[in-house]
């Protein structure tokens, strides 16, 4: 008689997850695919953990990492969270008009003239929305949108490059041209001298720390190098932020200094210049946030696709699932079959738009109609593939809420 293998703790946990989510969505009147769910118990636990790591520094919700108004509101209702870090001006205008928040910092410069004209014409929006600038060209564009003879105050913040410089090398996101304190102070003086602009904040996003895994299984040496680069980056950045803050202090009384992200909260909060931290991915925890030394991930977002056929005893084919993340193309941008355990994408077909064959020891037990639950590689982008998200607690769908896409919104 053949003995059954004892399930590992991981496979048992994923089997429970698959069962729980299947019970929840099968109770829906119309369980259409792709079936996107957020485990709100995990979401809330992640929100509490981010707040704990922030150590009292307020957290601004990064909407790009959620893209579901109800989840943005849920985060904002959590103690320790205040304001939204938006990703386009049109989105910010919508959030304010629909009373999701009265405080939006747009994280990227805008050249959307139509949206700028709407901002200039709306006093309530101008008091609630802060635009990001790092070039005189951004100020010039805003001025071209004004009606002749008008100088309505527009709230702006300086986006300052937070990358690590090693000689001529640069480690970090390629964002702002403003790096050295002299460059920042020079541009700040230009903003302050210009009618119609009110300098209220600063952003320094250290993506090379907040958004890079540093404890990857099987990559011990590489992870150690990345951690050393992160330490060097935070040390250099703290000195530069301090110098910039000291230079700005006699010029302007800033309302905020935004920095960091889900992967760097504790380290960023330790910087005296920083008054708030941005976070969003840490609420849902996509696969690119699995391997950080600073925190243990608790995945909260999943998409389910049903098994539609069995080409062989070792292959189960599911409907769709090809949700590839943005960024440099690579295997880490593919969705990951997560529950039940023991499923893998095939090298030949990968994750397909219409169908995805899955192999591995977990495939043998799947039947036509069974759900397979995947995780996306990046937070927020999953919401672009569905009109609604089902919020699950335990074995029940407690609410079904629209995404931006479901509301007919595309930013």
N, C-alpha and C positions, 0 to 999 in steps of 0.2 A: 504493500500500500504506500503510495507516494505521500509524503508529509508536505503540508502547505507551509510555505515560508512565513515567518512571523513578520508582520508589518513593522517598518521602522517608525520611530516617532514622527518623522517628516511625512511619510506616506499616510500614516493614520490621520495626521492633522489635515492634510490636503483632502483626504477622503471625506472627513467631516465637513470641511468647507464646501466641497462639491455637493454633498448631500443637502447641506443647509441652504445653499443658494438655489439648488434645483427645486426644493420644496417651496421656497419663497416665490420664485417666478412662475412655477407651474400653476400656482393659484391665481395668476392673473387671467383676466378674461381674454386678452389677446397677447400672448407672449411672443411678440414679433422679434426678429433678429435684425441687426445685431442687438443682443440683450446686454445693455450696459448697466452695471449696478455699482453702488457705493455702499460699503459696509459702514454705516454711520457710527457704530460702536467703535470701530477701528479709527475712523475719522476723528471722533471726539478724543480718543486716547492719544492720537498723534498731536492734536491741537494742544492738549495738556502737556505733552512731553516737550513740544516746541517752546511753550511758555516757561516751563521749568528751566530749560536750557538757556533761555533768554535772560533769566535772573532778574526780572523786573523791567528790562528794556522793552518798550512797546513793540508789537509786531504789526507791520503793515501787510495786508493780504495781497499777494501777487495774483491778480485775476487771470493772467495768462495761463497759470497752472491749474485753474479750475474751470472757467468758462461756463459755469452753471450758476445763475444768479442765486438760487436757493442755497447753494453751498457757500457762496461768498457771504451771504447774510448769516448763515450758520456760524461761520468762522468769526464774523464781526460781533456776534452775540456772545462770544466766549470772552471772559475776563482776560485782559492783557493784550487784546487785539484792537487796533484803531486805524481806520482809513484803508484805502485801496491803492495798490500800485497797479495802474492800468497799463495797457499796451498800445492803445491808439486813442486819439482825441475823440473820435466818434463814439467809441465805447464809453469814454469818460462822460461825455454829454448824456448818453443814454442812462448810465448809472445814476447820475445826479437827477435827471428829469424823472426817473422812476423811483427816486427816493431810496435806492439801495444804500447810498452813502452820501454824505455832504463833504467828503474829503477825498479827492482823487489826485494822485501824482502820476502823470503820464511818464512812463519810464524811458521813452525814446523820443527823440525830436520829431516833430511833425512838419510835413510840407503839404498837408491837406488844406488847401485854401478855403474850400467850402466849409470845412469844419471850423477853421479859424474864424471865418466870418460869423458863423453861428455863435461861437464863443464870445466874440466881441459884442454881439447884439443882445447877449443874455447876462444881465448883472448877477443873477443868482449863480449861474455857471461860472462866471469869472471869479466869484468869491470862493468857489468850492474846488476849482481845478487848477493845478499847477503844471505848467509845460516845462519840458526838459530842453535845455539849450547848451551848446558847447562851441558855437561859432557865430560870428556877427551875421552870417548869412541867414541864420534862424531868426534873428531880430528883424533883419531887412524884410524877410518874407511876411512876417506878422504885420509889419508896418504897411506893406502893400495891400493888405486886406482891410485896412481901416478906411472909414469914410473920411473924405477931406476935412481937415480941421479938427479931427477928434483924436483924443489920446487916452482912451479907456485903459485903466491899469490892468495889465496881464501879469498874473503870478508866474514867476519862472524860477527854476532851480538849475544849478550848474552840474553837468555830468562830468566828473573828473575820472580820468583813466586810473584804474586801481591795479594795473598789471605790475608784475615783478620785472624789473630791468636788471639784466646780467650782462654788463658790457654793452654791446650793441643789440643783444638779444632781448626779446620781450616775451614773457610768459603770461598769458591771460587773454580775456576777450579783447578783440580789436574794436574798441568803442570810441571814446572821446580823444580828440587831439590834445586836450589839456592834461598835462602830467606834472610838470615841475611847479612848485609854489609860485614862482615868478609869472609863469604863463597864466595860472589860475587867477592870481590877484590882478593881473593886467586886464583880463577879460571881465572880471567882476567890476572893475572900475568903469569899463565901457558900458556894462549893463546899468550900473547905478547912475551914470550920467545921462542916460537916454530916457526921455519922457515916454510914459506909457508902459513902463516895465517896473515890476516890483520884485526884487530878488529876495526870496523867502527860504531857499533851501539848497542843499548840496546832496549829490549822490556819488558814492564810490562803491561800485559793485565788483567785489573780488571773486569773479567767477572761477578763477583757477584754484580757489580754495573751496568755495561753496558748492561748485558743480562738478567736482572730479572725485571719483572713487579712490580710496586710499587703503583699502584692506581687502583686495580681491583674492579669492582662493586660487592657488596655483601661480600667483604673481607676487610672491613674497618680496623679491628684490626690487621689482618695479614699484610696488606699493611703498616700500621704505624710502625710495628716492622721492616719490611724490610727497610723502609726509615731510621730508626735509625741505622740499621746495615750498610747501605750504607754510612751514614755520618761518622760512626765510622771507616769504612774501608778506606774512602778517607783521613781522618785525620791521621790514622796510616800509610797509604801508602805514604802520602806527606812527613812525617818525614823520613821514610825509604828511599824513593827516594832521598831526599835531602842529606842524609848521604852517600848513594852510589855514587851520583854524585860528592860530595866533595872528596870522596876517589879515584874516577877514574880520576879526573881532572889532578893530577900530573903525571898520568901514560900514558894517551892517549887522543888525541884530537878527540872526537867522531863526526861523521857526523850527527847522528840523535838519538833521544830517542822517540821511538814509544810507544803509550799507548792508552787506552780507546777503545770506540766503539760507535755505534749510540746512545745507551741509556745513555751515560755518557759524551757526548762531552763537554758541558759547564764546568762541574766539573773537567774533566781531563785537559782541556785547562788552567784552573786556576793554575795548578801546574807548578812552574817555571822550573822544570827539563825537562818537556816534550817539544819536538820540533815539533811533528807531531802526529796526531790522525788517527786511522784506522776507516773506516766506510764503510758499504755496505748494511746491512739490512735496514738502514734508508732511502735508495733510493727507495726500493720496498715496504717496510712496510708489512711484513707478520703478521698473527694474534698474534704471540707471542710478537709483539711490539705495540700492541694496547693500553695497559693500563700503560702508564708512566706519572708521574706527570710533567716531564720536557718538554714534547712536545705533540702536538696534531697530531695524525697519519693521513696520507693521503694515503690510499692504492693505489698502482700503478700496481700490478701484479695480474692477474686473469686467471683461466682456465675455459673454457666453455665446457659443455657436454650437448648433446641434450636429450630431453624427448623421450623415445622409447616406452613406454606403460603406460597405466593407469589401474592398478589392481583394483582400486576402485575410488569413487568420492573424497576420501580424501588422496589418495596416487598417486604420480607421480614418475615413475622410469626412471632414467637417465642412459646413457651408461657410465660405468666405474666411475672414480673419486676417487678411493681408493689410493690416494697419501699420505701416512702416513709419518710424519716427524721423523727424528732421535732424539735420546735422551731417557730419562726415559719414558717408556710407560705410556700413560695416555690420557684422553680426550682432553687435550690441544694440543696433537700431531695430531689430526684429522683435515682434511680439513673442512672448514666451508662454507656451502651453503650461498651465500651472496646476490645475486640479481637474481630475485626479492626477496623482503623481505618475511618473514614469512614461511621459509622452515627449516626443521630439519632432521637430520639423525635419523633413527630408532634405538632403543636400541638393537634389535635383530640382525640386519644386518650391521649397521654402514656404513662405506664407502667401497664399494666393488670394486674388481679388474675389473669385467666385468659389473656389474650393481649396482646401488645404489638407493634404494627406499627412497623417501622423503615425510615426512608428514608435518602437520602444515597448518595454514590458507591460505598460499600462494599456496598450491598444487592444490586447486580446480580450479583455473583459468588457469592452464597450459594445453597446448595441445601437442599432439605428434608432434615432430619436433621443439618445442620451445627450446631456449637455457637457461640453468641455469648456473650462474657464481659463481664459488667457489674461495675462497682464501686459499692458502697453509699456514701451520703453521710456516714454516721456509723459510727464503729467500735463493735463489740459488738452493735449492734441487728440486724445480719445473722444472728447466731446464734439469734435468736428465730424465724427462719423455717425452721429445719432441725433435724433430730435428730442429724445427724453432719456433721463437717467432714473432708474428705480433705486430708491433709498431703502436699504434693508437693515433690519435689526433682528438678530436671532434668525428665526426661520420665516420672517414675515416682511413683506414689502409695506413699509409704513407710509410711503408717499412716492408718487411718480412726478418728476419735475422736468420742465423744459431746459434744454441747453440754449446757448445763444443761437445755434443753428435752428433749433426747434421754434424759436421766436421769430425766425426769418431774418436773423441778424448775421452779418458777415463782416468782420473787421479786417 
